Amino acid sequence: MTRLNELRDNDGANKTRVRVGRGIGSGVGKTGGRGGKGQTARAGVAINGFEGGQMPLHMRMPKRGFNAWNPKDWNQVRIDRIQAYIDSGKLDAKGVVDAAALVAAGVIRRPKDGVRLIGAEGFTAKKVTFKVDHVSKGAAAAIEAAGGKVDLIEVKETWKKTPYAAK
């Protein structure tokens, strides 16, 4: 039985930290592992990607692609998941299934920028009408094969209109 005055950590459980810059006899004195003089020997240096005045690699490489400044964030919902909610009775298939109905049933958490239906199999509900922003070809085919209908919400593009109409 161990006594309280004999308790100690296991071997290797605690490691003493290296105290750098504490004299010649410590083995890590003088420059303290920072090398010579200059900017990098000082505290608070962040030269990530800097190559001493040479054009940095990330600027030398060719750029590809395009990033939209206002990308849309869609709710992608699989049609077999909607089928599971219809089967459990949480989603009413008799009314129009839109973003508000999906939020009320708990299929999605919030409407975001709209709903996109995806998937190609697993949908058997009859005469379900969807009012969504996007639908994949497979999802549209599966819904129509089951006797349902998909109404797409038209996006009004107001940015194309000029404020000064020609007279």
Secondary structure as UniProt FT lines:
FT   HELIX           4..6
FT   TURN            11..12
FT   HELIX           24..26
FT   TURN            30..33
FT   HELIX           39..41
FT   TURN            48..49
FT   TURN            52..53
FT   HELIX           57..60
FT   STRAND          75..78
FT   HELIX           79..88
FT   STRAND          96..97
FT   HELIX           99..105
FT   TURN            112..113
FT   STRAND          115..118
FT   STRAND          129..132
FT   STRAND          134..135
FT   HELIX           137..145
FT   TURN            146..147
FT   STRAND          149..152
FT   HELIX           158..160
//
